[in-house]
């Protein structure tokens, strides 16, 4: 057996976004592969394999959707929630290359579902909410769709179809063991009758341009998305090398972005009336805040 040779981060494409457009097809896309940053986020809690896989997929989708944002300071939040489900809450967000995520679940019920529970078994219904907070205008856009289909990726496709009327294809792949997790994703969208930045007209799923792009993108294999020897650029080239023009742009470097700090919590708590803060204090006179994203306790003296 040949000794494995480390591959540089730039060659693997770990923890960065790649944007691309197909001008002749009025389509755009994003590709991502998460590695070390994914391990860092998942290490905050002792997640069992099924939840590790679910959260890894959610973080890939959050990075792909967040990569569509253009304005500095804008944020994308994805939240899957169910009442009475094994997973009661899953939330991830993206802001300027910063990713974070957390899942809340019933460990006892999860243990009864087997090794590879379906999306329906994990959530028992519920809904997926996707929120875009645009920094430049201060506007917030939110769409809510049922948690249906075989995966979170399918639920996200439904979001774009129902809330944005935007034909979208998403693929995600995950490779995980007890120590490390690699996850990759591809998103392709049709901007009918207009490239990025121009008005979209006559968007429909059976548009010949979109059918062509979707057929090519759908051939992406999960193994390709998680293969560290295959760059993101190479994946895009494999899919669309016969197009007259493919414009590729390297996107943000991704990092774990839990924004918890004593200063931040002090600002938040200062907005509460004194009588409410008094009720929050423990016997030592401190307010203890538990950050679910990074599994840390913050003692606030306020």
TAGILIN-V759169 format. One record per residue. N is the residue number from 1. SS is DSSP state (alpha for helix, beta for strand, coil for the rest). PSI is psi in whole degrees, 0 to 359 (NA if undefined). NEAR is the number of other C-alpha atoms within 8 Angstrom. Layout:
BEGIN
n->N ss->SS psi->PSI near->NEAR
n->N ss->SS psi->PSI near->NEAR
END
This chain:
BEGIN
n->1 ss->coil psi->132 near->2
n->2 ss->coil psi->142 near->3
n->3 ss->coil psi->134 near->4
n->4 ss->coil psi->145 near->4
n->5 ss->coil psi->126 near->4
n->6 ss->coil psi->143 near->4
n->7 ss->coil psi->132 near->8
n->8 ss->coil psi->152 near->6
n->9 ss->alpha psi->319 near->7
n->10 ss->alpha psi->330 near->6
n->11 ss->alpha psi->325 near->9
n->12 ss->alpha psi->330 near->12
n->13 ss->coil psi->14 near->13
n->14 ss->beta psi->137 near->12
n->15 ss->coil psi->45 near->13
n->16 ss->beta psi->158 near->13
n->17 ss->beta psi->152 near->17
n->18 ss->beta psi->126 near->14
n->19 ss->beta psi->149 near->13
n->20 ss->beta psi->154 near->11
n->21 ss->beta psi->150 near->11
n->22 ss->beta psi->89 near->12
n->23 ss->alpha psi->320 near->10
n->24 ss->alpha psi->342 near->8
n->25 ss->alpha psi->2 near->9
n->26 ss->coil psi->49 near->15
n->27 ss->beta psi->153 near->16
n->28 ss->beta psi->163 near->13
n->29 ss->beta psi->167 near->11
n->30 ss->beta psi->145 near->14
n->31 ss->beta psi->149 near->13
n->32 ss->beta psi->149 near->17
n->33 ss->beta psi->122 near->17
n->34 ss->beta psi->138 near->13
n->35 ss->coil psi->261 near->11
n->36 ss->alpha psi->321 near->8
n->37 ss->alpha psi->329 near->11
n->38 ss->alpha psi->316 near->14
n->39 ss->alpha psi->320 near->10
n->40 ss->alpha psi->317 near->9
n->41 ss->alpha psi->316 near->12
n->42 ss->alpha psi->334 near->12
n->43 ss->coil psi->349 near->7
n->44 ss->coil psi->335 near->9
n->45 ss->coil psi->156 near->7
n->46 ss->coil psi->72 near->6
n->47 ss->coil psi->136 near->8
n->48 ss->coil psi->164 near->6
n->49 ss->alpha psi->316 near->7
n->50 ss->alpha psi->321 near->10
n->51 ss->alpha psi->324 near->9
n->52 ss->alpha psi->315 near->10
n->53 ss->alpha psi->318 near->10
n->54 ss->alpha psi->313 near->8
n->55 ss->alpha psi->325 near->13
n->56 ss->alpha psi->316 near->13
n->57 ss->alpha psi->318 near->14
n->58 ss->alpha psi->321 near->11
n->59 ss->alpha psi->323 near->13
n->60 ss->alpha psi->313 near->15
n->61 ss->alpha psi->321 near->12
n->62 ss->alpha psi->320 near->15
n->63 ss->alpha psi->317 near->13
n->64 ss->alpha psi->314 near->15
n->65 ss->alpha psi->320 near->9
n->66 ss->alpha psi->330 near->12
n->67 ss->coil psi->347 near->12
n->68 ss->coil psi->343 near->7
n->69 ss->coil psi->143 near->9
n->70 ss->coil psi->327 near->6
n->71 ss->coil psi->138 near->8
n->72 ss->coil psi->135 near->7
n->73 ss->coil psi->354 near->9
n->74 ss->coil psi->156 near->14
n->75 ss->beta psi->144 near->14
n->76 ss->beta psi->128 near->15
n->77 ss->beta psi->131 near->12
n->78 ss->beta psi->126 near->13
n->79 ss->beta psi->123 near->11
n->80 ss->beta psi->128 near->12
n->81 ss->beta psi->143 near->12
n->82 ss->coil psi->147 near->13
n->83 ss->coil psi->122 near->7
n->84 ss->coil psi->6 near->7
n->85 ss->coil psi->165 near->12
n->86 ss->coil psi->317 near->13
n->87 ss->beta psi->114 near->13
n->88 ss->beta psi->333 near->14
n->89 ss->beta psi->134 near->11
n->90 ss->beta psi->123 near->13
n->91 ss->beta psi->135 near->11
n->92 ss->beta psi->152 near->14
n->93 ss->beta psi->163 near->13
n->94 ss->beta psi->132 near->14
n->95 ss->beta psi->116 near->11
n->96 ss->coil psi->47 near->9
n->97 ss->coil psi->355 near->10
n->98 ss->beta psi->128 near->11
n->99 ss->beta psi->144 near->16
n->100 ss->beta psi->157 near->13
n->101 ss->beta psi->158 near->12
n->102 ss->beta psi->144 near->10
n->103 ss->beta psi->138 near->11
n->104 ss->beta psi->129 near->8
n->105 ss->beta psi->165 near->9
n->106 ss->coil psi->106 near->9
n->107 ss->alpha psi->322 near->7
n->108 ss->alpha psi->315 near->6
n->109 ss->alpha psi->323 near->8
n->110 ss->alpha psi->320 near->11
n->111 ss->coil psi->342 near->7
n->112 ss->coil psi->355 near->6
n->113 ss->coil psi->349 near->9
n->114 ss->coil psi->184 near->7
n->115 ss->coil psi->325 near->5
n->116 ss->coil psi->72 near->6
n->117 ss->coil psi->147 near->9
n->118 ss->coil psi->168 near->8
n->119 ss->alpha psi->319 near->13
n->120 ss->alpha psi->322 near->11
n->121 ss->alpha psi->325 near->10
n->122 ss->alpha psi->319 near->11
n->123 ss->alpha psi->338 near->15
n->124 ss->coil psi->39 near->12
n->125 ss->coil psi->223 near->10
n->126 ss->coil psi->191 near->12
n->127 ss->beta psi->160 near->11
n->128 ss->beta psi->125 near->14
n->129 ss->beta psi->129 near->11
n->130 ss->beta psi->126 near->12
n->131 ss->beta psi->129 near->11
n->132 ss->beta psi->117 near->11
n->133 ss->beta psi->113 near->11
n->134 ss->coil psi->118 near->12
n->135 ss->coil psi->322 near->11
n->136 ss->coil psi->322 near->8
n->137 ss->coil psi->346 near->5
n->138 ss->coil psi->10 near->7
n->139 ss->coil psi->153 near->7
n->140 ss->beta psi->129 near->8
n->141 ss->beta psi->131 near->7
n->142 ss->beta psi->137 near->8
n->143 ss->beta psi->142 near->9
n->144 ss->beta psi->128 near->10
n->145 ss->beta psi->157 near->11
n->146 ss->beta psi->149 near->9
n->147 ss->coil psi->82 near->14
n->148 ss->coil psi->160 near->10
n->149 ss->coil psi->186 near->9
n->150 ss->coil psi->345 near->8
n->151 ss->coil psi->168 near->9
n->152 ss->alpha psi->327 near->11
n->153 ss->alpha psi->319 near->11
n->154 ss->alpha psi->322 near->11
n->155 ss->alpha psi->323 near->14
n->156 ss->alpha psi->322 near->11
n->157 ss->alpha psi->320 near->12
n->158 ss->alpha psi->324 near->9
n->159 ss->alpha psi->310 near->13
n->160 ss->alpha psi->325 near->12
n->161 ss->alpha psi->319 near->11
n->162 ss->alpha psi->317 near->8
n->163 ss->alpha psi->329 near->8
n->164 ss->alpha psi->349 near->7
n->165 ss->coil psi->45 near->8
n->166 ss->coil psi->107 near->11
n->167 ss->coil psi->124 near->13
n->168 ss->beta psi->137 near->11
n->169 ss->beta psi->132 near->11
n->170 ss->beta psi->135 near->12
n->171 ss->beta psi->140 near->11
n->172 ss->beta psi->143 near->14
n->173 ss->beta psi->145 near->13
n->174 ss->beta psi->136 near->13
n->175 ss->beta psi->121 near->8
n->176 ss->beta psi->146 near->9
n->177 ss->coil psi->195 near->6
n->178 ss->coil psi->341 near->5
n->179 ss->coil psi->322 near->5
n->180 ss->coil psi->155 near->7
n->181 ss->beta psi->134 near->12
n->182 ss->beta psi->135 near->12
n->183 ss->beta psi->140 near->17
n->184 ss->beta psi->161 near->15
n->185 ss->beta psi->157 near->15
n->186 ss->beta psi->133 near->13
n->187 ss->beta psi->131 near->12
n->188 ss->beta psi->135 near->13
n->189 ss->beta psi->152 near->11
n->190 ss->beta psi->125 near->13
n->191 ss->coil psi->78 near->14
n->192 ss->coil psi->137 near->12
n->193 ss->coil psi->24 near->9
n->194 ss->coil psi->133 near->11
n->195 ss->coil psi->180 near->10
n->196 ss->coil psi->136 near->7
n->197 ss->coil psi->353 near->5
n->198 ss->coil psi->162 near->6
n->199 ss->coil psi->138 near->6
n->200 ss->coil psi->127 near->9
n->201 ss->coil psi->146 near->8
n->202 ss->coil psi->44 near->6
n->203 ss->coil psi->128 near->12
n->204 ss->coil psi->150 near->8
n->205 ss->coil psi->332 near->7
n->206 ss->coil psi->18 near->6
n->207 ss->coil psi->132 near->8
n->208 ss->alpha psi->321 near->6
n->209 ss->alpha psi->316 near->8
n->210 ss->alpha psi->319 near->13
n->211 ss->alpha psi->321 near->10
n->212 ss->alpha psi->310 near->8
n->213 ss->alpha psi->316 near->10
n->214 ss->alpha psi->322 near->10
n->215 ss->alpha psi->319 near->8
n->216 ss->alpha psi->312 near->10
n->217 ss->alpha psi->327 near->10
n->218 ss->coil psi->344 near->8
n->219 ss->coil psi->355 near->7
n->220 ss->coil psi->132 near->10
n->221 ss->coil psi->147 near->7
n->222 ss->alpha psi->324 near->11
n->223 ss->alpha psi->326 near->7
n->224 ss->alpha psi->322 near->9
n->225 ss->alpha psi->335 near->15
n->226 ss->coil psi->7 near->13
n->227 ss->coil psi->111 near->7
n->228 ss->coil psi->344 near->9
n->229 ss->coil psi->354 near->7
n->230 ss->coil psi->113 near->10
n->231 ss->coil psi->161 near->10
n->232 ss->alpha psi->322 near->12
n->233 ss->alpha psi->322 near->8
n->234 ss->alpha psi->324 near->8
n->235 ss->alpha psi->313 near->11
n->236 ss->alpha psi->321 near->9
n->237 ss->alpha psi->317 near->8
n->238 ss->alpha psi->321 near->7
n->239 ss->alpha psi->318 near->10
n->240 ss->alpha psi->24 near->9
n->241 ss->coil psi->343 near->8
n->242 ss->coil psi->354 near->4
n->243 ss->coil psi->151 near->8
n->244 ss->coil psi->323 near->5
n->245 ss->coil psi->133 near->7
n->246 ss->coil psi->118 near->11
n->247 ss->beta psi->124 near->8
n->248 ss->beta psi->137 near->9
n->249 ss->beta psi->124 near->7
n->250 ss->beta psi->132 near->8
n->251 ss->beta psi->201 near->9
n->252 ss->beta psi->147 near->10
n->253 ss->beta psi->138 near->8
n->254 ss->coil psi->143 near->11
n->255 ss->beta psi->159 near->9
n->256 ss->beta psi->131 near->11
n->257 ss->coil psi->43 near->7
n->258 ss->coil psi->124 near->9
n->259 ss->coil psi->24 near->5
n->260 ss->coil psi->141 near->7
n->261 ss->coil psi->158 near->7
n->262 ss->alpha psi->319 near->9
n->263 ss->alpha psi->318 near->6
n->264 ss->alpha psi->316 near->9
n->265 ss->alpha psi->326 near->11
n->266 ss->alpha psi->319 near->10
n->267 ss->alpha psi->317 near->8
n->268 ss->alpha psi->313 near->8
n->269 ss->alpha psi->333 near->9
n->270 ss->coil psi->343 near->8
n->271 ss->coil psi->346 near->6
n->272 ss->coil psi->147 near->8
n->273 ss->coil psi->153 near->7
n->274 ss->alpha psi->322 near->6
n->275 ss->alpha psi->327 near->6
n->276 ss->alpha psi->321 near->8
n->277 ss->alpha psi->324 near->11
n->278 ss->alpha psi->322 near->7
n->279 ss->alpha psi->338 near->6
n->280 ss->alpha psi->340 near->7
n->281 ss->coil psi->146 near->11
n->282 ss->coil psi->190 near->8
n->283 ss->coil psi->335 near->5
n->284 ss->coil psi->0 near->5
n->285 ss->coil psi->10 near->7
n->286 ss->coil psi->151 near->11
n->287 ss->beta psi->119 near->12
n->288 ss->beta psi->120 near->10
n->289 ss->beta psi->128 near->9
n->290 ss->beta psi->113 near->8
n->291 ss->beta psi->113 near->10
n->292 ss->coil psi->332 near->7
n->293 ss->coil psi->319 near->10
n->294 ss->coil psi->2 near->9
n->295 ss->coil psi->48 near->9
n->296 ss->beta psi->149 near->7
n->297 ss->beta psi->135 near->8
n->298 ss->beta psi->125 near->10
n->299 ss->beta psi->117 near->9
n->300 ss->beta psi->126 near->11
n->301 ss->coil psi->104 near->6
n->302 ss->coil psi->NA near->7
END
